[in-house]
Every structure is written in structure tokens, then in C-alpha cells.
Amino acid sequence: MRSKSFVVVAAALVAALILPAIASAHIERASYWPDPAPDCSVTPCAGGEVPTARSLASALSTTGPGVTRVVCQPDSLKRLQRSIADAQSTGYVLRPTQPRQTISAADGRALLALNRSLSKRCAFDSIQQAVNASGNNDRVVIMPGLYTEPQSRQAPTHDPACAQYTITNDRGESAAVSYAYQFHCPNDQNLIAVLGREPGTTPAPNPPREDRHGIPDLGPCIRCNFQMEGSGVSPDDVIVDAGRVASGDGAPIDPVKDVGIRVDRADGFVLRNVKVRHATEHDIYVLESDGYLLDRFKTFYAGEYGVLTFVEDHGLMQNCEAAGHGDSGLYPGAGADTGSQRDTSIYPEFRYSQEIRDCDSHHNAGGYSGTDGNATHVHNNNFYDNALGFSALS
């Protein structure tokens, strides 16, 4: 069988498929595991479990929770009509090791009608602008199209105006950027940034605490329980491109931002039905968040990771494809230590803190790596045609 727990199909990766140049990573801030308990300062509570995705049809509801904002392009409906026709006749590919999937004529008509209703509510052509306008329990629905986010691309990198938010080392040198940096300068490093909380009133300790449980400079939720999703047939219908559009799903990448979609301290986050490609470092990056769901997504040709999650809890990745990355396609780093060596005063019972299932990771430098990882359940995936199939260094 091709789909079993921890299956690795060993194969050499042709040199031409490896990215010609891998940029050096920026120095990340010292990070902390989030409180595993739900945050009930918002209603419904955020975190404490893997969030449940709201159906696309419910985006048209006016009864909540939250407000739906629709993002579209001038050709969104035309793109969708072509995609529906293809899905009915030849089907679409969610991940290569699965058979092509088709939709019925009735399903196609229903999806087109739903998108026509969504198009009447479209008020944004930029995903970032729709995110900026959103709050707790809100959602952004992205209609089919290519999203290059021109304003984010034009935002300066290493902006001197943001320097005040950098963290210095013991020699007074700038060593990393703080959460406040991401909050006040969201597109310095990121094409799209979902910042879930305000910065705390007390700065994080420098040097950082040895005990990394509990985020010390945590502010109140402002985008918790936030959902972002494509409204097309498949992830191929909504493309977020952080680099060279002309390369399609391949190389060269010519990136303009370090991260395609950054999700930071956004408890209860859901991302569905999108494709992200060509970031300098990571196509999708989830950091210091309690409760996330990444479902029906694709990532292609980032300089480092297709998906990086770091110091996470209550997370699930599923139904995905990651290919062409300069490091690992999927990297769940430093998951909450809820395993056999856990601190029982913080995590009373054994449980998995993250889960990855039903994904294909191929033609990367590495299919999967869990360096500094713990209590991550990886099953029913296919890692193949990578230079290194699977690494779980803890």
C-alpha cells in the first residue's frame, strides 16, 4: 500500500529540481508554547482544541459568528467556470497519490451560484486588506484568482522605521525581530500576515526565560477564531504568489517576501483551499498559536519550508501537497511537549499536540522533518522523491 504511517519512498532528487539558491533564514525571536487552555475572553473560546472549519455555504449567513469579508479579482467567476468544467470532465488533483476527483453537474451549479452570491459582497482585491479589517470570529473568503498582493510587495524590508522593535543581543547588536515588530510592520517580512493578538504591555524578557511555557508578552485576542479560505473547486483555484509568477508551480522563485502567509498568535486559526508558492523562506508559517487547522492546501517552491509550524499546540494539517522546497515540505517544529516527558502540571494527560495526515510531500530537499519536535502524530502520508525522505530529530 502507498499510504501508511511513516511511509518513505527512497529516491534521489535530481539536482535540477533543487532550488538553485537557498537564502539564509532571518533570526527568529525566542518563542514560547501557548497556554493549552482555551482563552474564554472571546466567545466562543479560542484555542484548547483543533478548530472546526465553518462550511463555505455558511459564509453567506448573516447570523455569525463574526463577519465575512470577500476578496475577488475581475476574472474570478470566469476562472471558476473553467475550473468547474474541468472538474466535471477530467477531475482535479488534490494530491498526486490520490485519484483525480470529479464533481457532479449539480455540485458545479451549486458552487457557481454560491460564488455569484459571494461576488456581490466582494469589497476587496487584496487578501491582506481584508485581514486587516477583520477581528475575532471573522472570516475572509477568497474567490478564484492570482493574488500577488502589490501593496505588501512594495512594503520595505528591513524598514528603518521598524528598527525600534528589534531585539538586541548581549552585545547590543540587533539579533531578531519581536512580535511587536510583526504587529506594527506586518509586511516587512510577510506577503500576508494574520496577527492574532495585540502586543503585551510588558516586553518579553531579554534574555528569554529558560522555561518556555506560556507566552510572557501576550496581549488580548484581536483575530482569534479567524478563518481564511478559497471558494474554488480546489486549492489550485486560489494562488498566493510571493515571488515569480511566470514560474507557475516551479522555479526560479525570485521571492519578494520571506513568508507567504504568516499566522502569529492567532488561536483557533483555519486555512483551507488555497495554494501558496515562492516565498524566500516559508510558504505558510504558524507561530505561537493554540489551535490551528490547515486543510486542502498546496505549497510549492519556497526557499526553506512549505509549511513551518513552531511552538504550537492543538494543530492539524491534512489533505495537502508540498513540493519543490529547499528544505522540508512539512516541518512541525517544537510542538508542545505533551508526550511521555511532559510536565504534568501543565499537560496532565498524554496527547498529541500536532497531527499531520493525508498529505503528499515530494521533490523537496526533505519530505518531512520534526527537528526539536515532540508528540506529533504523523500518519497516512506519502513522502517520496525527496533527497531525504523523513527526519525526526528531537
C-alpha atoms as one frame of an Amber mdcrd trajectory, in Angstrom:
protein
   0.000   0.000   0.000   1.231   3.513  -0.752  -0.408   5.305   2.160   0.787
   4.097   5.546   2.147   5.667   8.699   5.698   6.955   8.224   5.982   5.629
   4.677   9.094   6.913   2.927   9.816   6.006  -0.677  13.551   6.485  -1.074
  14.603   8.241  -4.253  17.357  10.536  -5.413  16.336  14.085  -6.126  17.522
  15.325  -9.495  19.819  18.287  -8.980  17.816  20.482 -11.318  14.819  20.168
  -9.049  16.641  21.533  -6.032  16.391  25.278  -5.715  19.496  26.901  -7.140
  19.999  29.137  -4.126  18.635  28.933  -0.618  18.544  32.211   1.246  19.792
  32.412   4.799  16.962  32.494   7.298  16.322  35.589   9.336  16.826  35.220
  13.070  13.527  34.385  14.729  12.546  35.697  18.137  12.702  33.491  21.207
   9.362  31.688  21.207   7.135  30.186  23.880   4.490  27.485  23.943   0.990
  28.945  24.289  -1.232  28.223  27.259  -3.005  24.954  26.316  -6.253  26.040
  27.974  -8.888  27.813  25.878  -8.970  31.600  26.035 -12.543  32.445  27.003
 -12.054  36.195  26.908 -13.616  35.789  23.446 -16.865  33.993  22.600 -16.691
  31.225  21.591 -13.459  30.412  23.402 -10.299  30.348  21.278  -7.777  27.507
  21.409  -7.735  24.494  23.658  -8.528  22.201  20.713  -8.172  21.884  16.957
 -10.690  24.329  15.462 -13.566  23.131  13.309 -13.822  24.694   9.867 -17.025
  26.524   9.008 -18.617  25.465   5.723 -18.228  27.679   2.682 -22.006  27.943
   2.344 -22.234  29.424   5.845 -20.201  32.412   4.637 -23.446  33.845   3.260
 -25.110  33.703   6.685 -25.723  36.981   8.462 -26.166  35.383  11.870 -22.460
  34.947  12.614 -20.339  34.268  14.453 -18.255  37.075  13.056 -18.304  38.938
   9.765 -17.383  37.533   6.339 -15.232  39.628   4.012 -14.923  38.591   0.382
 -11.823  39.092  -1.764 -12.022  38.749  -5.544 -10.334  39.528  -8.843 -12.007
  40.769 -12.049 -11.751  37.294 -13.586 -12.781  35.293 -10.509 -16.061  33.965
 -11.901 -14.540  33.143 -15.297 -11.749  31.229 -13.592 -14.280  29.349 -11.509
 -16.408  28.417 -14.525 -13.351  26.933 -16.257 -12.378  25.069 -13.109 -15.876
  23.638 -12.672 -15.971  22.485 -16.285 -12.581  20.781 -15.918 -13.586  19.186
 -12.614 -16.713  17.740 -14.197 -14.989  16.402 -17.303 -11.493  15.301 -16.216
 -11.437  15.929 -12.474  -8.888  17.708 -10.298  -5.861  16.610  -8.283  -5.794
  17.331  -4.574  -2.542  15.400  -4.093  -0.678  13.248  -6.612  -1.098   9.854
  -4.923  -4.879  10.208  -4.908  -7.036   9.504  -7.962  -8.437  12.527  -9.755
 -11.644  13.762  -8.170 -14.679  14.841 -10.133 -17.736  16.857  -9.205 -21.286
  16.408 -10.449 -23.153  18.897 -12.604 -25.404  19.675  -9.632 -22.402  20.348
  -7.400 -20.914  22.590 -10.064 -24.100  24.623 -10.385 -24.350  24.995  -6.614
 -20.736  26.158  -6.281 -21.139  28.668  -9.110 -24.346  30.041  -7.581 -22.645
  30.371  -4.213 -19.731  32.251  -5.750 -22.046  34.552  -7.665 -23.618  35.492
  -4.352 -20.190  35.981  -2.816 -19.095  38.193  -5.721 -21.917  40.618  -4.926
 -20.370  41.041  -1.482 -16.802  41.405  -2.709 -15.252  44.580  -1.279 -11.536
  43.751  -1.504  -8.989  42.810  -4.155  -6.269  42.310  -1.527  -6.234  39.472
   0.995  -4.086  41.495   3.410  -6.514  44.406   3.391  -9.401  42.064   4.166
  -7.388  40.521   7.020  -6.574  43.964   8.398 -10.285  44.818   8.509 -11.143
  41.599  10.364 -11.482  40.789  14.047 -12.267  37.880  16.330 -14.526  35.185
  14.800 -14.353  36.833  11.373 -13.510  35.106   8.122 -12.056  36.013   4.743
 -13.332  34.177   1.674 -11.024  34.399  -1.339 -12.571  33.873  -4.748 -10.560
  32.197  -7.549  -7.644  34.238  -8.810  -3.939  35.011  -8.645  -3.047  37.124
  -5.616   0.336  38.834  -5.668  -0.570  41.490  -3.066   1.079  44.535  -4.724
   0.928  46.731  -1.615   2.608  44.076   0.531   5.283  43.591  -2.124   6.016
  47.312  -2.096   6.369  47.448   1.700  10.056  47.917   2.537  12.071  45.068
   4.013  14.290  45.933   6.997  12.432  49.225   7.194  14.373  51.616   9.464
  11.033  52.740  10.884  10.606  49.224  12.300  14.072  49.036  13.862  12.747
  50.134  17.245  11.012  46.749  17.540  14.100  44.613  17.044  15.552  42.580
  19.892  19.218  43.105  20.689  21.696  40.548  21.967  24.018  40.936  24.950
  26.426  42.941  22.794  23.758  45.435  21.835  23.517  44.092  18.305  20.195
  43.629  16.540  19.505  39.899  16.774  15.826  39.262  15.990  12.502  40.927
  15.390   9.882  40.922  18.126   6.178  40.169  17.947   5.650  43.933  18.179
   7.759  44.223  15.013   5.430  41.831  13.177   2.387  43.637  14.562   3.464
  47.165  13.614   5.280  46.212  10.382   3.303  43.179   9.151   4.517  43.234
   5.548   8.183  43.859   6.207   8.782  40.090   6.033   5.358  38.733   5.096
   3.231  38.867   1.959   0.161  38.200   4.115   0.229  38.448   7.912  -2.501
  37.305  10.297  -1.599  38.794  13.680  -3.961  37.335  16.222  -3.247  39.419
  19.308  -2.132  42.840  20.366   1.394  43.013  21.782   1.572  42.644  25.524
   2.087  45.681  27.722   5.214  44.097  29.243   8.003  43.248  26.773   9.281
  39.694  26.607  12.290  39.103  28.878  15.733  39.503  27.333  17.477  37.123
  27.677  14.450  34.817  27.356  13.140  32.638  30.145  14.570  29.153  30.367
  11.053  27.796  30.933   9.274  28.376  27.615   5.737  27.528  28.782   3.331
  30.465  28.496   3.878  33.498  26.261   5.152  36.310  28.513   4.164  39.337
  26.399   0.711  38.128  25.374  -1.924  40.742  24.569  -5.680  40.302  24.065
  -7.190  38.490  21.068  -7.998  40.659  18.080  -8.094  37.952  15.347  -8.707
  34.712  17.195 -11.061  32.091  15.733 -10.229  33.533  12.307 -10.860  31.560
   9.112  -9.369  32.149   5.657 -10.465  30.014   2.715 -10.635  29.782  -1.046
 -14.038  29.453  -2.677 -12.941  27.456  -5.716 -13.174  23.790  -6.617  -9.652
  23.009  -5.384  -6.601  24.731  -3.873  -5.329  25.411  -7.407  -8.072  27.996
  -7.894  -6.725  30.486  -5.331  -2.997  31.194  -5.779  -0.969  33.307  -3.353
   2.382  34.055  -5.009   5.260  35.647  -3.077   7.697  35.624  -5.983   7.999
  34.987  -9.713   4.512  34.408 -11.083   5.823  33.335 -14.510   7.390  30.218
 -12.939   3.983  28.765 -12.206   4.348  25.996  -9.641   8.075  25.665 -10.360
  11.376  27.545 -10.208  13.094  30.004 -10.334  11.241  31.611  -7.474  12.648
  35.197  -7.329  10.966  35.812  -3.959   9.970  39.241  -2.700   8.987  38.294
   0.869  10.318  35.839   3.438   6.901  34.338   4.210   3.817  33.790   2.051
   1.195  33.571   4.805   2.284  34.191   8.396  -0.089  33.248  11.230   1.187
  34.576  14.558  -0.527  34.177  17.957  -3.810  33.555  16.157  -5.533  30.947
  18.321  -8.242  28.961  16.542  -6.972  29.724  13.029  -8.304  27.885   9.946
  -6.813  27.974   6.430  -8.482  25.986   3.647  -8.442  25.502  -0.101  -5.517
  27.712  -1.163  -2.138  27.329  -2.885   0.932  29.299  -1.732   4.283  29.460
  -3.509   7.667  31.175  -3.996   8.459  32.646  -0.558  12.088  33.244   0.397
  11.746  31.074   3.493   8.329  29.550   4.231   5.131  29.489   2.203   2.967
  29.026   5.331   4.275  29.810   8.817   2.254  29.338  12.014   3.881  30.547
  15.235   2.886  30.624  18.937  -0.742  29.746  18.211  -3.008  27.427  20.198
  -5.391  25.651  17.845  -4.907  25.658  14.070  -6.290  23.736  11.089  -4.579
  23.708   7.683  -6.790  21.761   5.267  -6.882  21.214   1.495  -3.806  23.278
   0.710  -0.757  23.189  -1.535   2.679  24.765  -1.184   5.319  24.980  -3.905
   8.941  26.093  -4.127   9.774  28.056  -1.009  13.433  28.584  -0.196  13.065
  26.632   3.046   9.803  25.066   4.259   6.488  24.551   2.550   4.846  24.680
   5.977   6.610  25.620   9.189   4.730  25.443  12.463   6.676  26.357  15.581
   5.875  26.126  19.293   2.310  25.088  18.505  -0.420  23.194  20.309  -3.699
  21.614  19.160  -2.756  21.644  15.479  -3.827  19.628  12.426  -2.517  19.588
   8.839  -4.386  17.433   6.352  -5.201  16.880   2.665  -2.155  18.645   1.307
   0.699  18.680  -1.191   4.159  20.202  -0.649   6.783  20.139  -3.417   9.994
  21.793  -4.567  11.120  23.239  -1.249  14.735  23.989  -0.364  14.357  22.270
   3.000  11.407  20.176   4.175   7.969  20.203   2.630   6.356  19.839   6.063
   8.067  20.893   9.278   6.190  20.811  12.595   8.930  22.240  14.811   8.986
  22.319  18.606   5.452  21.075  19.156   4.187  21.375  22.705   5.790  18.695
  24.887   2.607  16.793  25.637   4.288  13.380  25.296   5.873  10.983  27.716
   8.329  13.563  29.101   5.691  16.232  29.639   5.324  18.440  32.678   2.136
  17.002  34.172   1.358  20.257  35.972   0.901  21.865  32.531  -0.187  18.866
  30.433  -1.911  16.441  32.830  -2.632  13.737  30.246  -0.674  12.336  27.327
  -1.942  13.598  23.977  -0.583  14.552  20.594  -0.039  18.276  20.231   0.003
  18.194  16.410  -1.172  15.822  13.691  -0.285  15.515  10.012  -2.305  13.180
   7.809  -3.278  12.539   4.199  -0.523  14.692   2.680   1.989  14.192  -0.150
   5.421  15.773   0.251   7.691  15.184  -2.752  10.633  16.584  -4.732  11.873
  18.581  -1.749  15.283  18.570  -0.101  13.403  16.789   2.692   9.935  15.311
   2.719   9.376  15.799   6.434  11.432  16.909   9.401  10.429  17.245  13.020
  13.644  18.649  14.454  13.078  19.734  18.047   9.619  18.217  17.738   7.594
  16.260  20.243   4.243  14.466  20.498   3.447  14.871  16.796   1.278  12.199
  15.142   2.313  11.654  11.511   0.278   9.043   9.635  -1.257   8.133   6.292
   1.068  10.407   4.329   3.336   9.830   1.339   6.906  11.168   1.355   8.618
  10.322  -1.931  11.192  11.531  -4.479  12.873  13.750  -1.870  16.633  13.990
  -1.293  15.881  12.966   2.308  12.564  11.313   2.989  11.934  11.617   6.707
  13.838  13.053   9.676  12.621  13.152  13.263  15.484  14.593  15.286  14.396
  15.672  18.756
